[in-house]
Amino acid sequence: MKTARRAARDIVIWVTMTGGIVALVLGQTVIGLIVLAFAIWQLVLVTRRGGGLFVDQRAADRPGKPTVS
């Protein structure tokens, strides 16, 4: 499941980055910059091992007092 989640995350990041570049080339500067900023932000989160788009929330959904691990 983790490999599928990582593959989906990587595909979404690269498609978003490509969409931002295409928008810039086609003259849509504001949209292109916003989409590229989002893609770069997600890429930075992934490189810092923060999870990016898909974060496993199963531990947070358990009943009881939350713990920090």
Buried (B, 14 or more C-beta within 10 A) or exposed (E): EEEEBBEEBBEBBEEBBEBBBEBBEEEBEEBBEEBBEBBBEBBEBBEEEEBBBEEEEEEEEEEEEEEEE
